[in-house]
């Protein structure tokens, strides 16, 4: 009898059910793969093209729901059917929410199984044709920032209050939250937008060069100073100087920054003459400056000079309602740049993005969208996303078994089932008696 091309993986810790399912499926001309645990199923999924997953829910160690969730995100194209001996309304709802097309209650007939398989294949075909999430006709923007969350609104409200004056501002937030975007929004949204905006990453300047780079130097001030040179303070005259990673500034530089804020003047390295400066300073940090003050690595008086106005930029995990707007922004940006068209994202892929907690914040989200756009051929699906975003099954470390040990356990259970009848066991394992003897030895 010729088998169909469809491969069906059946997962159940009950060998009787596995054998029953295999017989039914083979009579329907399907090719089957069997697994007695979720671990074994993962090995098969990784190395075999599977067209349909049929799994039990109640299994030891790791249950079928976790297998459904894992398959739904790592192999979203595979339709899934559940067989269970513990049907309930809540259980059925959880099964469907985990990605299964339907579930069968044990015991079930061959016809019920056939109908469930046909329904699963039909629904899988429909999902492939499912339309992506609709594009929004508008978004809430401020300068180059987008968002609609309450946290985003709170940041915008402060920006509006400080954009037209030169009060010193400190922007706090985790790495990747968009602190420089906040600084640029303050500058370019206000009445000083035509003046320079100079961004300086203090952490990227070697400590011995920080003073010279920020304040400038006179010819002969140090080896290699062959001419007079202005620093970033002079370059930002009339506008905004953005000092990122301010916590990395040396104590010597902190002392000169304090004088610049107090007296509105700076002194070049190697000069005795103070020069007036008219600039607004916006500092940013992802460090705990109060802790640095306790460690005496940051000046307390400078800290309070910098925090005339404080803006706390929330991490992305605390403003997840902004993710749709951010994803759309980056899809538009990189779709046009790399594909000369706007790209869209499927609802399933979008749900994965919304669930993730984004330790790298907006920068991490942008990088992933950029990479996904480059690698995608059109509509962005779950398969296009990095694996670490998708659902993972968390096995206890001691539960991992070598493949050989898993095979040994399976053979042992089959022999128990056949009450030691090696001929029958070899038939069930689909191997000859000699191969079985070799495995037993």
N, C-alpha and C positions, 0 to 999 in steps of 0.2 A: 504494500500500500504506500503510495507516494505521499510524503508529508508536505504540508504547506510551508511557505517561507517564514511564517510568523513563529517567533521564539517566545515562549511563555515561561516566566520564572515563578515557581510556586514555593512559598515559604510557610512552613508549619513545623512545630516541634513534635507533632503527633504523626508518627510514621504511617499509621493506618490512613489518615487523611491524605498525606502526601501520595500514597499509593493509589487511593481512590481517585484523587484529582488527576494523577498521571494517566490512569486508565481511561478516564472520561475524555481527557484532552487528546490522547493519542487516537481514540476512536473518532474524534472530530478532525483528525489529521493535522494537529498542531505538534510542533516539536517542543519538548519540555526540558526545563532545568529545575532541579530540586535543591532546596536548602532547608536544613533543620534548625537554623538560627539566623538572626539578623547578621551576625558576623560573616557567616558563610555566604549569605545573600549579597553582601557588599563585595566580596571577592568576585562573585559571578557578574555583578553589575559592572564592575570595573573592567573586566576582560571580555565581556560578551555583549553582543548587540541584542537587547531585549525589546520585544514589541509590546508586552503586557506583563504587569506584576500582579500576582494573586497572593495575598498574604493574610495570615491569621493575626489577630490583635494580641491575645493573651499568650505571651511567651516569656520564659524566664530570662533574667538579666536585662535584656533590652527588648521592649515590646514593639509590636507592629506599627504603632502610631509614629514612633520615632523613625522607623524605616520609611513610612509614607512621607513624612516631612522632608527627610533627606532626599528621597527620590524626586519629590516634587520640585526641589530646587536644583539638584545636581543633574537630574535627568527629566526635565519638565515635559519632554515630548512623550514619555512613557505613560499610558493610561494605567490606572490602578483599580483593582477590585479587591474587596475585603470579604473574607469568610470568617464568621465568628460564632462561638457557641454561647455568647453572653449578650444578646441583643437588648437594647434599651433606647429610649428616645434620646437621652443625653449622649449615650455612646454613639448612636447613629449620627447625631449632629457633629460630634467631634471627629468622627471618621470622615465625613464629607468636608468639613473645614480643613482637614489635613491633606486634602487633595484627591481622595478616592472618588470614583464616579458613582459607585454603588456598593452595597454590602449584602451578602447572603448569610442567612442564619443556618447554622448546622442543626439538624441534618437537612440537606438540600438535594433536589433531584437533578438528574443529568440535564433535563430541559431547563430548569432554573439556572443551572450553571451556564448553559449555552446562551440563554437570553442575557445573563449578566455580562458575559464576554462580548457579545454583539453590541450591547449598550456601551460598554467601556471603549471598544474600538470606534464606535460612531461618535461618542463624545470627544474622544481624543482627536478625531479628524476635525470636529467643529472648533476645538480650541486652537488648532493651527491657523484657522481662518479668522479668529477673533480680532476685532479691531483694537488698535492701541488706544491709550488714553487720549482724550481730546486735548488739543492745544488751547491754552487760555487766550482769550482775546485781549486781556490786559493784565498787568501786574503792578504791584505797589513798588515803586522805585524811588530811590533817593540817591542822587549822584550816580555812582556805579553800583550801588547796593540795592538788593531786592529783599522783600520780606513782607509778611502780613501778621506776624505774631505780636503779642503784647510786648515781648522782650525787645523785638526790633523797633517797635513804636517808641519804647522808652529811650532807646539810644538816639533815635531821630529827634526826639523832643529836646534832648540836651544839645545836640548839634545845632538845632535851630536857635537856641538861646545864646550860643557862644560864637557863631560863625561871623558875626559882624563886629566883634571886639577882639582885642589881642590878649585876653586873659590866658595865663598858662594852663594847659590842659594835660592831664595824664590819662592815658588809655590803658586799661588793664584787661587781660584776657589770656586764655590759653593760646598756645601756638596754633596758627591756622584759622583763627576766628575772624580775621579781617581787620586787625587794628590799624594797619596802614590805610585801608580803604576808609575807615572812620576819619583818620587825619586828613586825607585828601578831600573827603566830603566837607569837613569843616572849612578847609581853605577854598576850594573851588565853588562852594555854594554861597560864599559871603562876598562882601564888598571889596576884599583884598585879593580876589581871584586873579587879577591881572599881574600881580606881583609874583616873584619866584616862590616855588615850593621845592625845598631841598630835603630829600630823604637820606638819612645817614644811619647805617646799621653799626652801632657802637661795638657790637660783638665781633664784627668782621675786621676791625682796625686793630693791629697789634698795639699793646698797651703803651709801648715806648713811642708810638707815633700819634697817639690820640690827641694830645695837646696841639701838635703842629697841624694836624688835619682839620681840627675844629676851629682853631683860633688864628692859624697862619703863622708865618715865621719871617724873621729878618735874615738877610744874607749873612752867612758866617755864624749863625746861631748854633749850628752843629755840623758835623762832618756830612758833606753832601748838600748842604744848604747854599747853593751857588747863586741864589737870587732871592729877592723879596717875593713872598707869595702870600696871597690871601687864603683864608680858610673857609669852611662851610658857613660860619657866621656872617662873614662879609658877602658871600654868594647869595645868602637869603635876605639881604637887606630889603626892608619894606614888606617882606612877605612872611613865610612860615618855614621854620626849621624843625623837621621831624626827627627826633632822636629815638630810634628803635633800640630795644634791649638796653635801656638806660642803666639797668642794674649791673652791666658789665663794665661801666666806666671806672677808670682808676680813681683812687682817692684824690690824687693831684688834679685830675680833670674835674672831679666833683667840686673841689674848692673853687676852681675858676668858673664853673657853671653857676655856682651860688652867687658869686660876684656879678656875673653877667645878668642874672635875674634881679638882683638887688639894685645894682647901680646902672643897669642898661649900658654896660661898657665891657670891652674885652681888651686884653693885652696880648700882642703877638709874642711867640717864643723868641727870646733874644732882644726884646724891646723893653724900654722903660716907660713908654708912652701909652696911655690908655686911649682907646678909640670908642666913641659912642656907637651903639647899634640900635636900630629900630626894627625889631623882629618879634614875631610871636613864636613861642616854643611849645611844641606838642611832644611829650615824651610817651613812650610805650614800654610795657614790660609784661612778661609772662611769669616773672619771679615774684616771690613774697618779699617785698622790700622791707616790711616791718620785721621779718625774721632776719633779713640782712643787717638791719640796724642793730639788732641784738648781738649779731656776730661781729659788729663794728666794721663791716665791709661796705656799708652805705651810710652816708651822713644823714642824721635825723633832720637837721635844719634844711638841707636840700630837699628832702622828701616833702616837707610841708610847704616849701616854696613851689614845688612842682604840682602839688595837689590842690591848687586853687579851684579847679574844676576837675572832677573825677568821672570818667566814663568806664563802666564795666561792660565789656562785650561778652554776652553769654555764649557758652559752648553750643555747638549745633544740636547736641542731644537735648538741650533745654528749649530749643525753638524748632522742633521737627515740623511744625506746620509751615515753615518756610522752605522746606525741602522741595516741594513741587515747583516753586518759583525759581529756586536755584538750579534745579535740574534743567528746567526749560531754558534758562539763561545760558547754561553751559552747552546744551544741545545746539542752541542757535549759534553760539560763538564758534564751536569747533566743527559743527556740521557745515557751516559756510566755509570755514578755513580749510578743512580737509576733504570735504565731499562736494562742495559747491551747491549744497542744498540743505534744507532743514531735515533733521532726523527725528524720529519718534521712538517712544519707548513703550513696551507692552505693559499692561496692568500688573502682571506677575513680577516682572523685573522691577517695576516701580515699588511694589510692596517690599521687596528685598531691601531696596535702598532706604525705605522709610523705617524699617525695623532695626537696621544697624545703628550702633551708638556713635560712630564717627570720632574715635579718639584724636584723629588728625584734623577734625573739624572741616570747615568749608574748603580749605586747601586740599584735603584728602578727597572730598567729594568731587572737586573740580578735576583733580588728577585722574580719578577713576572714570569720569565721564569722558575726558579727553582720550584716554587710552581705549575706552570702549568704542568711541566713535571711529577711531583709527582702524580698529580690528573688525568692526561690524560691516556687513554688506548692505544694510538697510535698516529695517525695524530692529531695535535693540531688544533682545530677549534675555531671559534668565541665563541661558547658556553663554551669553556674551560677557557676563559679569565675572569678576574674579571669584574663585572658589571660596576664599576666606569670608566672603560676605554671606554665603549660603548656609543653610542649616547644617550643623554637624552633630553626629552622635558621639556623646561623651562616654566612652567606655572606662570603667575602673581599670587602672594600669595592670592589676594582677589578672584581669580577665582576658588579656590578649594571649592567644594561643598560636603557635606555629601552624601552618597549613597541614603539616603531617599529623600533628596532634588532633586537629579537627577531623581529619579523615579517619584516624584511628577511632575516635569517639563515635563517628557515624557508623562505621563498620560494626563496632561493639553493640550499638543500639539495634542495628538490623539483625544481628545474631540473636540478641535477646528476643526480638519480635518473632523470629523463626524458631525459637526454642533450640537453637544450636544446629539447625538443619542447614548445612553449608551449601547444598545444591540450591535450595530455595533462596538462601541469602545471596548467592552469586547471581541468580536470576533477578532478584530485586535490585541489586547493585549494577546490573547490566554488564557484568564481567564474567569470565569463565572461572571454573573451579581452581585452575592452576594459579591464575592471578590472585584469587582470594587466598589460597594457601601461602603465596609469597607475601601478601600483606600481613597475614596472621603471624608469619614467622619473623 
